[in-house]
């Protein structure tokens, strides 16, 4: 007996308007002038892009003969956003293969396959890309999604086209190109072989997120946004089994090895991993990075937070004013915002009306100033190198601002892998210190 399934099995005889899968005849689509460079695996793309866009944080604390006093650095804890490509109009991810389509009509591939990219159209931007989890074929469309071109990543060849009566939501080709399955905008599942008319098999209740034939082509798998994973035998296309994967609904799904990885809707970076052979959740349900296409820029966002370095091409500028009557200190801070402090206690004042009567106070480049026989400090020394000192000012919800100043009187000292958290501006009150990872 088959398990219950949340798809409506409506068998319609639409053979008269069914799409036809063409005979597969390889046709070269790349030339010597195709500027896609050498083949690059997806993991190498991520690591090289990260290294180019994010320099090591520890480089901030390396002793320097001639520090640059005209720059300021911000160390903030966040999820790094890596730019992978721009002018991107569509992308697809399955297993260890990432494919991106561009406005110029070409497709770039990052994978272990020998094809680094190919030209799809010289007139229209790529609108959609689909891939199965275990197949070397990529399906591409533009315009109304009714004309689908299939490319072979083993040889960078075009495997002709499929024309459908309705726009396609998803499509997959078996690893030997002997089977084709697609779901159109009416959620109708069509299957068949090259050169034959595709047959309508089922109508899904929910929109498909991913579909793939197994490596040997004996089973077709479809997973939808509700989390239903349905399997059919091939070539009979009789329902084999179905599972409702918990923690749905989902937004993105991809086959990876013997697992199915599903990203939760509305919860970026939170994924569910389903062990396909075991029919159960995998123990490895750790958070994963996410891909994001926004304003034609394709990003990869790491799942964890880490210290990220940003460099400002200007020296830090702190401005301080005192209101003797209100015993208040007004600081125009490094982030451009104004903050108020109690001159007696040194603590920040969360709510303060913009009283008149503030007078300018001279503040040193180190963030130190004095008033009424009291010393105040907005920053703390982190390390010294010969005639220079590295200072840090911590701003909540921002991070640590760091800059070098000339200092001939301070003894050299190495970085102790800690940064100050100064919450009180009175100099005699020491800051807390936090270790950096």
Buried (B, 14 or more C-beta within 10 A) or exposed (E): EEEEBBBEEEEEEBEEEBBEBBEBEBEEBBEEEBEBEEBBBBEEBBEEBEEEEBEEBEEBBEBEEEBBBEBBBBBBEEBBBBEBBEEBBBBBBBBBBBBBBBEBBBBBBBBEBEBBBBBBBEEBBBBBBBBBBBBBBBBBBBEEBBBBBBBBBEBBBBBBBBEBBBBBBBBBBBBEBBBBBBBBEBBBBBBBBBEBBBBBBBBBBBEBBBBBBBBEBEBBBBBBBBBBBBBBEBBEBEBBEBBEBEBBBBBBBBBBEEBBBBBBEEEBBBBBBBBBEEEEBBEEBEEBBBBBBEEEBBBBBBBEEBBBBEEBEEBBEBEBBBBEEBEBBBBBBBEEEEBBBBBEEBEBBEEBEEEEEBEEBEBEBBBBBEBEEBEBBBBBBBBBBBBBBBBBBBBEEBBBBBBBBEBEEBEEEEBEEEBBBBEBBBBEEEBEBEEBE
